[in-house]
Each structure stands twice: as C-alpha cells, then as structure tokens.
C-alpha cells in the first residue's frame, strides 16, 4: 500500500464548533501550517488539514449530522515550554503541569474547543 504523499497512516480528525478559530489557535500555539481548507456555502469549514512537522490533523465544523466531540492528541515536539505558554495565553486550561518525566518534558492542556493536548519533548539520556 502506498499512502498519498505527505500523509501518515494515522491522523486525528476533529469535529468541532468554530473550526476557523481553532485553526487560528493551532497556527499560533503549534506553528501549524494550513495545507487545505474546503468551505461550505455558509462559510463554515467542511474539511481542513493542518500540518505540524510531518503530521496532519484534519478538522471540520460540526453539523446537525456530525456532532462536535472532543478529541485527545499526544504529540512529541520541540519547544514544549513555549507551546504550553502560548496555549495558556490563548485560552487553554492546564490539565497537567509542565514537568520532566521519564518519557520527556511535557504538559497537558485543554483548548477552548474541548480537545485535550498532551505535548512532550523527549529528554536525551
């Protein structure tokens, strides 16, 4: 099987209220690049793709047919201290304090859209 270029075998797909605002949050906090946006006629987002390093996160606005539901995403990224700080400044709530752990320096936070983020930077041993 050959995956399409630029995609991994597992990608989160988040269905939320306020996808445009969520995309802004992702760009600021995670330095995400917008790969693609397909709007609906009413200007809500039918499908969007955000890229963080090699990973793609897909998102769309909820509809009566596809209700919003929170997701939980674990990421290994450089700069967790900066990411955590930016997330809190932009409305996220702390779920887990920033600290060094066996699996890396990390934290947890909930965004304003109900998603939980577990962000870690591996610690070289």
Secondary structure as GFF3:
##gff-version 3
##sequence-region A 1 125
A	DSSP	beta_strand	13	16	.	.	.	ID=ss1
A	DSSP	alpha_helix	19	30	.	.	.	ID=ss2
A	DSSP	beta_strand	33	39	.	.	.	ID=ss3
A	DSSP	beta_strand	45	52	.	.	.	ID=ss4
A	DSSP	beta_strand	55	61	.	.	.	ID=ss5
A	DSSP	beta_strand	72	76	.	.	.	ID=ss6
A	DSSP	alpha_helix	80	89	.	.	.	ID=ss7
A	DSSP	beta_strand	93	101	.	.	.	ID=ss8
A	DSSP	beta_strand	104	110	.	.	.	ID=ss9
A	DSSP	beta_strand	116	121	.	.	.	ID=ss10
###
